[in-house]
Amino acid sequence: YWCGNPSGLDFVMSNIDTLVVKPVNRVSGRESIYGALLSADAKKNLLEKIASQPMQFVAQAVLDSANLPTCVDGMLQPRPAILRSFAVASDSSYTIMPGGLTRVGLEPSAFIISNQTGARSKDTWVIASEPERIGKRQTSESDGSTVNDADLISLPSRVVENLFWMGRYAERAEASLRLVRTVLIMLNGEEPVKRESKMLLLEAITHITATYPGFVGAENKVIDSPESELSSVIGDASRIGSIRSSLNAMLNCVDESKELLSSDTLRVTNDIRDALADLDNPLDPTGIALAPEETLDVLVTALLALSGLAQESMTRGIGWRFMEIGRRLERALLTTATIRHLLVQEMPEQQQNTLIHAMLLSLEALINYRRRYRARLGVQSSLDLVMMDTTNPRSLLYQLDQLNRHLQTLSKAQESRHELSPEIRATLEAESIIKLSILTELSAREDGQRKLLEKNLGKVTDLLVNASNIISQKYFDHKEVSRQLVRSVSEKS
């Protein structure tokens, strides 16, 4: 009731005991007044103020507030509460939004519940408009080969994106750790590494971690004494691409998706978090003779445990599938990069063997290679094992096969048409390039390089990067252009 209106003023003056009176202009120090709580003198003064300046006052009926259980000093106590709802304007009407803002009074008897009086507030969520319907299972298999439509909408895109990047950062950190550890072992070994091989090994670290310029085009003194640059690549958290930076990024993704991870998984990630302090000064400033690879072993083992727990402790839902897509995609990219930067350049036999040995060791394939081919190291046989052997769970072709399987499962749940989605076309083309490769042609040398190997692996890299971009845009990017909600009068006419 606005007192500036004569009928409103008459009603307020006659029913002051049942109304809450408020100033029209809400400013600090001018609060709502409940007429029933005033003394006779205070009530008289209020009525005189209203009569002298009626346009400055408005009144409304008192609404009894429901009590909600509220946490006060660590205990649940009843407090009066109100719900403020919101509406969104459309072209011609308004839509009431589910939920709103709940405010609770400071005292059990408080009738004024507002920010001005210090009332507390919380967002109110409406979980669903009706009981959840339980759909029929499309398959009885337990391998997670089918994704239901409900699975695709059961998790916010934020959660699946964090799981996707958790998988990618975990693989990125592990690959970087393995390669750096391998290079440190070889530089600390009994047999000296020739300068040309040492340069390629150190440059491979820069390429795999993307910590450019790093060792690429570095001066001779940096190659001769790589400790400072290696320390930065390992432990500099502010350097994008460093091992510590990748691990921190992975841990951030873990923090954003804890509800889908097992307690053991969280314990392992906490161990990784604790072990990061050991990366502060991983190398001896006087040389690299203190076996710093032993410090890296702890993190490699923890990341292996994390990968194993993902396979053994996570249900085969949409979150797990996106984490696997991230893992396979990143491992395929890093395996491709490792092969390119260690085998494309033609080297004398002894130095070539050094690079092959480093590649096999960093890709966890050295023992399998020795068991299969004995002691002799060869380009063709090593390419066969790390690139084309699908029985090797770390081979490039194995990653592409698994990646395609996961993407096809997602595509079946979303598409009714039989044409391949863009991301599947990209990964399938990459898989076909590797499957159609001939090892003798890949290992052939021309002008000091294995150009066909470089060309094919370059195509695979481009296709995988394209697939990654498509997946991100398709599943994670939900930005919409802004639009005007309500048309103006001139637009409607």
N, C-alpha and C positions, 0 to 999 in steps of 0.2 A: 504494500500500500504506500503510494507516494503521497507525502503530505502536501505537496504542491498542488495536488488535485483536491478540490473542496470535499468531495465525497470520501476520499482517502483520509483527509485530515479529520473529518468528523468521526470516521471509524476508529482511527488511532486514538483520538482523545477519549473516546467512550470505552475502549477495550485495552487500555494500556497494560492491565494486569496479565493479559494473555499473549502479549506480543513482545517481540525482540525489536528494539529500535536501533537503527544504524545510521551513521552519517552518510550522505550521498558520496562524498569524497573521502575514501578510506586513506587516512594518513596516520603516521605513528602517533600514539597517545590518544587516539579517538577510537574506542572500541565499541562493540555492540553492548547494549544494555537490556537486561531482562526486567521488564516492569514489575513482575511479581516479587523480585528480590529487593526492591528498593524500599527504603523507609518512607514515611508519609512526606517528610520535608523534601527528600531527594526526588520523590515522584512529582511533587508540586513544581520543583525547579525544572525538571525535565519537560513537563507539559508547558511551562512558560517559555522555555527555549524553542519548543516545537511551534508554539503559537506565534512567536515573534519572527521566526525564520522557517516557515513550513517547507519551503523549497529545498532546504538543506537536509531533510530527514526522510527516511524510508523505514517501513516496518514490515515484519512478516510474522506469521504464526509460529509458535514454538513447536518444533518436531522432536518427539522423544527419540533419543538416540539408542540404538541397540548396543549392547555390550559385547565386546570381543575379548577373548583371552589375549593378554598382552604381556610381553616379557618386561618386567620391571625389577631391576636389581637382582637379576638372575632367577626370578620367580614369575609364574603366570598369575596375573591379577586381572579382574574385570575392568575395562575402561570403555567409556562411550566412544562410538566410532561413526563416521560418516563416509560415504563413497561418492567421490566426484567422478562422473562419467563424461565421456567426450564424444563428439560427433564430427564426422568428416563430410564436407560439402561436396556434392556432385553437381552436375549441370543444372538439375531442377529440384533436388531435394537434399536430404541429409541422411547419412548412415551412422547409426549408433555403433561405436566400437566396442568390442568385448573387453571387459575388465575396466580399469580406471585407476584412480588414486584413492587409497584409503587413508584417512586421518584419524588419529586417536587422541582423546583429551588427556591432559596431564593428571587429572584427579577423577575419582569415580563419579563425582557429582557434577563435573564440568558440563555446562551446556554450550559454552562457546568453544568450538573446536576449529582453530585456525592457526596459520603460521605466526600471526601477530602475538598469539598467546604462548607460543612455543610448542604447539602440538606437533607430534611426530607423524611422518607419512611413509607409506610403502606402496609400491606398485601392486596392483591386484590383477592377477592373471585368471582368465577363464580357460581351463585346460581343454574342454571340449563342450560342444553344445548338446551332445547326447552321449549315451554310453558307447564305449568303443565296440565296434563290431569286429568279431574274430573271423577272419577270412579262412578259406580252405587252403591247405597247403598244396602247392602245385607238384611237389615231388616228395617222395619218402626217403630220398638219398641223403646222406649226411655229408657229402663232399662240397656242399655249397655251390652246385653247378647251376642253380637257377636263382634269380633274384626276383622277388615279387614286387609288384607295384608299390605295395605298402612299405617295403624295405627302402625304396628310393626316397620316400617322403618322411620316413621315421626319424631321420637325423637331419639337423640343420646343415646347410652347405658349409658353415663354418667348421663344424666338427669333422666332416669327411675331408675338407681341405687340409685341416691340420694333420689328420692321419696320413694323407697323401704326402705332405711335405715332411712329416716325421720319418716316413720310409725313405724318402729321397735324401734327407740330411744324414740319416743313419748310414746309408750306403756311401754317401759322399765322404763322411768322416772316416769310415772304415777303409775305403779305397785309398784315401790320402795317408792314413796311418800305415797301411800295409806297404805302400810305395816308399814312403819316407823311411820306414823301418828297414826295408830291403836295401835302400841306398846306403843307410848308415852301416848295415852289416857288411856290405861289400867294401865300403871305404875303410872299415876297420879290419877287414880280412887280412889273411897272411899274404895273399897275392895282390900286388899293387894293381890298381885300375888305371889303364892308360888314359891320357888326358882327353882324347876324343870321346872315349866311352863315358868318362866322368862328366863331360859337358852334356852329352845326350841324356844321361841319367838325371842330372840336376835340372836340365830344361824340362824333362818329363814331369818332374815335381811341379814346376810352375804351370805347365799346361793342365795337369790333372786338377790342381787346386785353384787354377785361374787367378793366381796371385801375381798378376803381371805388374811391371816387367820382370821382376824376379831375376832368374838366371838366364832368361832369354836375352841374348845380346850383351851379357854382363862382361865387365872387364876381367882381365886375367886374375887380378888379385881377389876378386869375389869367387871365382872358380877354384883358385888355390886354397882359399880359406873361406869355406861356405858356411861356417858355424853361425855367424850373425844372421844371415838370410834364412837359414834353416830354423833357427830359433824363432824368428818372426813367423815363418810359415806354420810352425807348430803351435806356438803359445800366444801370439798377439791377438787378443780378442777383438780389437778394433779394426783388424785387417780382414776385409771381406774375402772369404775363401780359405782362410786359415783353418787348421784343424779345430782350434778352440772355438772359432766363430761358428763353424758348422755344428759342433756339439752343443753350443749355447742355443743355436737356432732349433736344433732337434729337441732340446729340453723345454724350450718355450712351447713347441707344438705338443709335447707331452702334457704340460700344465694345462693346455686348452682342451684336452680330450681325455682327462683322467677317468671319466665315468665309464669309458669303454676298455680300460686297461686293467689287467689283473693286479693283485697286491704284489705278487712276485715281480711283475714287470716294473712296478713303481719302485720296488726295492733296488732293482738293477739300475734304474735311471738315477736313483739317489746315490748309488755307488759311483756312477759316472760323474755326477755333480761333485762328489767329494774328491774324486781323482783329478779334477781339472787343476787343482792347486799345484800338482806335480809338473804341470806344463809351464810354470812360470820361467824356469831356467833349465830347460831340458839338456842343453849342451854345455860342455866345459869351455870357458872362454879361451883356454890355452890350447884347445884341440878337441877332437871328437874321439877320445880314447877311453871314455868312461862308460862305454856301452849304454848310451841313452836309449837304445832300442828296447831295453828292459822296462823302461818307464812306459813306453808305448804299448808293450805287451799287455799291460793291465787293461788298457782301454780297448784294445782289439778283442780281448777275451770277453769283456763286458758287453761289447756290441754284438758279439756272436751269441752270447746268452740272451740278449734282447731279441735277436732274430729268431732264436729257437723258441722263446716264450711266445712270440707272435704266432708261430706255427702250432704250438701245442696248447696254448691257453686262451686264445681268442676264438670266439664263435665265428663261423663263416658267414658273417653278415656283410652289409654294404660297407661298413667302416673298415673291416679287415680287407675287403677286396680293394678299396682305394689305397690302403697302405701297401698292399702287394703290388698294385699298379705303379705306385711311386718307387718302390724298391726295384722292380724289374726294369723300369724305364731308366732310372739312374744308373743301375749296374750295367745295363747295355751301353749307355753313353760312356761310362768310365772305362769299360772293357775296350770299347772301340778306340777311345783316346789313348789308352795304354799301348795297344797294338800299333797304332799309327806312329806314335812318337818313339817307339823302341825298335820297330822292325822295318819301317819304310826306308830309312837311310841305309844304303849299302856300306858295309864295314868289312875290314879284313877278318879272316875266320876267327882268330882268337878274340878280337873285340866283339865280333858278332855273337860269339858264344856267351860273352859276358852279358850282353844285352838280352839275349834269349833267356839266360839263367835268371836275370832280374825280372823279366816279364813273367816267367812261370812262377817264380817265388811270390811275387806280389799278387798274382791272380790265383794263388793257392792251388797250383797245378803241377808243381815240381815233382812231388812224390809219385803222382799218377804217371807223369811223363817218364820218370826213371823206371817205373815198373813195366811200362809198356815198351819203351824204346831203349832201355838200358842207359848207358852213359853218354852216348853220342847225341849232340844237340844239333837240330836242323830246323830251318825256317818252315819248310812244308809240314813236317810232323808237329811242330809247335803250333802252327796255325790250325792244323786239323783238330788239335786238342782244345785250344782256347777259343776257337771261333766256330767250329762246325760240329763238334761232338755233342749231341743232345743227351748223352749219358753223363756228361759233366755238368753238374748243376750251376757251375760258374761260367760256362761257355756263353758266347754271344748269342748263338742260335737258340740255346735253351731259354735265355731271357726273352727273346723275341717271341718264341712259341708261347711261353707263359703269359706274356703281355697280351698277345692276341686272344688267348682263351678268356682272360678277365674282361677285356673290352667287348668281346662278343657276347658274354653273359650280360653285361650292362645294356648292350644294344638290343638284345632280345626283349628285355623288360620295358624298353621305351619305344621301340619302333615296330610297327606292324608290317611295314614293307620289307622286301627281301634284299634291297640294295644295300651295299656296305656303307657304313657311316664314314665320314672323312678320316677320323682317327684310326679306324680299322684299315682303311685303304693305305694310309701312310705306313703303319706298322707291318702290314702284310707285304707291301712293296719292299720294305727293308728286309724282311725275312726272306723274300724271294731272291733278292740280290745275293745274300749269303748262301742260300741253298744252290743257286745256279753258278756259284763261283767254282773255278777249277784251280786247284792248289798250285799246279805247275805254272799257270799263268800269273797267279798272284805273287809268286816268289820270283818271277822273272825280273831281271834288273835292266834298267835303261838309264844311261847317263847318271849312274851312281844312285839311283833310287828305284824302288819297286812302285812304279807309277800306277799300275792297275790296282794294286792294293790300296794306295792312297786315294785313288778315284772312287773305288767302291765304298771304302770306309767313310769317305767324305759324304757320299750320297746317303749312307745309313745315318750318319749324324744329323744331316739336314732333315731327313724324314722323321727322326725321333724328336727333334726340337719342334718340328711342326705339329707332331702328334701331341706333345706336351702342351703347346699353346691351345690347341683345339680342345683338349680335355679341360683345361683351366677355364676357357671361355664357356664351354658347354655346361659344366657342372658347378663351377665356383663363382662365376661372374654374374651377379644379379642386379647390376646397376640399371636403373631405368632413367630415361630422360624425364626432366621435369615437365609438368603440364599444369595449365590453369584449371583449377577445380570448379570455379563458378564463373559463368559468363557474365559480362557486364550487360546492362540494359541495352546499350547501343548494339552489342554483338547479337543479342537475342532478336532485336528488331530488324 
